[in-house]
């Protein structure tokens, strides 16, 4: 099945109370790496019309295949059909949405009827690196949390493979990092309030900061000082996720 248009007779009260921009979208497998779908029961408004998902909705598979691995994918919902019995098609796109003032939500373009409701990172053929719902209020950032993955900090000074996808790095703000020692989850430590004797980053030939991203690389670089507290056997377990990079993204 699919999204179907809610009967207009039901909308007399709904439209006056909820209005433009309403969204109650839920994603399946939100906290796992599995490729997400739209959960049954999700509802939203698109350009004045309300829709209800009567089953889980799987976005078009060919649209997912077209997205490059380690880059970002936006989930767009597009209505079609005769007014009163419209349905929605779901597809992935690599194009970042824009805010439509007239529709009070994020759309593929100001004139488009394709409403964008979620952002994920393509990690593989059927896996995601992160997942986030799009805010329904202009100016509120998307919250993104990326696992660092395996990192034996005792043996390796730097880790480069924390990808944030094809996002505009100028829109990234409030970056923070949590590091787990080998007693995780009891051993979370901040990677941000460091001193030069504990954590450094690599910014070219001269270490300057704990987190940086190279142009066109779409990834964070994390580094620890060879003589700092993370250069320790308390951080040498290569079988665990070493922690998370968390940041705000302003679309």
N, C-alpha and C positions, 0 to 999 in steps of 0.2 A: 504494500500500500504506500501511501505518501501523505504529505501535507495536503489537506483539503480546506477549502474556504469555509469559514463559519457562516451559517445562515445570517442574512442581513437582519432578519427579525430579532435575532439575539443581540444585535449590536447597538440598539437604540440606547440602552443604558451603558454598555461597555465602552462605546466610543466616546461618550460624554464624560465618563469617569476616568478612563485610562488615557485616551487621546493618542497623539502621534508618538512614535518612537518606542512603543511598548515592546518588551521582549522578555520572555520567560523560557529561554533556550537552555537545555541541559545537554551535556555531552557524555557519551558512554566512555568507560575506561579512562576517566579524567586523570586519575592518579597513577596510571600505568603507562608503559611505552607503546601499548597496542594502538593501532590506527583507530581514531575515534569515529563515531557516528553520532547523529542527532537522536536523542532519546525520545521514545514514545511519550506523548503528553506535552511535549514542548509547544509553546504558542508564541506568536509574534504578529506584529503589524507591519505591513509593507505598503507604503504609499496609500494609506487609508483603508486597506483591506486586512482583515484578521484571518489568521490561519492556525490550524491545530494539527499536530502530527499524530495520526492514529496508529502508528507503528514506528519502530526505529528506522531512521532514514540514513542510508549509506550514500555518501556523495559519489558522483560519477567517477569511476575508477580510472578512466583515461585522463581525466583532469589531474588526478594525483600522479600518474605516471609522467606527465609533462613537467612536473616540478622537479628541479635538480636536488639531489641529496645534499643535506646540511644547510639548505636554504629555507626561507619562510614561506608558508602557504596560508592564504586567507580563505575562509569558507564563505562563499556567496550563495544566497538563496534568491531564486528568480521565479516570479509567478508567470503563469501562462494559461491560456484558455478563455472561455466565455465568462464574463462577469456573473457571479453567483455560483459558479462551479469551478473556479480556478484551482490549479494545483501548483506546487512548487518543485522546481528542480534544484538540486544541490550540487555544487561543483567547487573545486579548488582553483585558486588563481594566485599568481605571484605578484599581482598588482595591489599595492597598498591602497586602502579605501580613503575616501574624503568625507568630511562631515557635510551633510545636507541640512541647511538651516530650515528649509521649507518642509522637510520630512522629519526633522529632529532625530536623525540617526546616521550611522555610517553607511555609505553606499559606494558602489564601484566607481561612480562619478556623480557629479551634482545632478545630472539629468537622467541617471540610470534608475531602473526599477530593481536592480540587483542589490539586495541588502546584505552587508557583510557582518557576520555575527561572531566569528572566532578566528583565532590565529594559532597555528602550530608550526613546529619546525619539522621538516622531513628528515628523519634519521636513516630511513631505509625503505625497502619496498613496501613494508606494511607496519612501520614503526615511527614513532614521533619522539623528538627530543624534549619538547615542552608543549604545553597546551594552555590556552588562555581564552576566556570569553571577552568580547569587545564591550567596553563600557557603553551604557546607554545615555550618558551625559557628556556633553562636549567638554574637553579639557581634562578629563579624568584619565590618568595613564593606565595602560595595561601593565599588570604585574607578571613578571616572568621569572621563573626559578629553574636553573639548569644544573643537573648533576655534574660534578667534576669528573667522576669516574675514577678509574684506578690511578693511583699516584703513590709510589714508594718515595716519600719525601727524603728519606735518609740517603737513598742512592741517587736520586735525580733532582737537580736543582730547579728545573722549570717544567711546566706542563703547558702545552700549546693548544690542545684539542678541545677547549671548551667553546663550542661554536654557538653563536647567537643568531645565525641565519643571515639572510640578506636584508637585514634591517638597517635603516639609516643611523649610523653611529652618532650623529649630531642630536638625535632624539632620545638617546639613552641617558638616564640620569639616576642618581642615588644607588650606585652600584655597591653591593656589600657581598662579603664572602664568609662562609662558615667552613671551618676545617674540623674534621673528626679525627681524634686520636684513635689508636687501635682498640680502645675500650668503648668506642661508639656503641649506642647513642648517648652514653653518659658523658662523653668527652668532647662536646662541641666547644670550639674556640673561635673568636673573631679573628679574621685575617686583615682587619682594616686599621685598627688602632695600634699600628706597629711602630717600632723604632728601627733605625737603620741597622741595628745589630741583630734584629730578629727577622724582618722580611724586607726583601727588595724586589723590584721588578726590572725587566730588561727593556729598555727603550733605546734600541740601537746599541752602540758600544759602551755607553755609560748607564749603569743601573740608576733608575730615577724613581720608579714608582711600582706599587704592588700589582696594579692591574693596568693593562693597556691593550689596544687592539690595532692591528696593522691594516693599512688601507687595502680594501678589497679582500681581506682574509676572513672577515666575519667571525672573529674568534677572540676570546680573551686570552691573554698570556699571564699566567700566575708563576711567581718565582719566590723562592725562599733563600735567605742568606746562608752561605756555607757554614757560618759559625753561629747561626741563630738557634732558637729553641725548636724549630721544626726540623733541623738537621739532627734527627734523633731516632732511636729504635722504637720510640713510642708512635712513630708515624711511618713505619716501613711495611705494613700489611698491604700487599698489592691485590688482595682479593675483595676488598671492600670499596664502596663509594667514598671517596675522600672528603666529600662535602658538597656545597652548593654555591653557585653564583646567582645572586638575586638582583634584579634591577627593575626600574620603571621605564616604560616606553611610551612616548607621547606621539600619538598619531594625529 
